[in-house]
Amino acid sequence: MASPSTPRPVGSTAQNPKRSLGFIANAKKHKHSFIQFFAMSGILLLSVRSLGQKYRIHDLQEDTSALKEEQESLTNRMNNIKHSLLHEASLEPTGLFASRLRHLFGEES
């Protein structure tokens, strides 16, 4: 005859369903807290992502302005080279080289 004071084995399967049911029951009991926790976690993750995107946009704007400056510099350099080539070609007595350069550069002068 088993007495009520007889201890059950620690790893018995009878206690595991009670624990999982206890967890589920606890989750049902505090359903609003879980929903609030998940909502706040979602808002936090969205805020972190938004902050990362803000800094990414800022970096891209800096890159854009640097590229525009580089484009202007290259355009000025190309124009200076073009003008110096046309000037040197105009010094040739026959004018064929200057004519050919103007044709290549698409100028009609």
Secondary structure, DSSP 8 states (H G I E B T S, - for coil): ---TT----TT-TTHHHHHHHHHHHHHHHTHHHHHHHHHHHHHHHHHHHHHHHHHHHHHHHHHHHHHHHHHHHHHHHHHHHHHHHHHHHHTSSS-HHHHHHHHHHT---
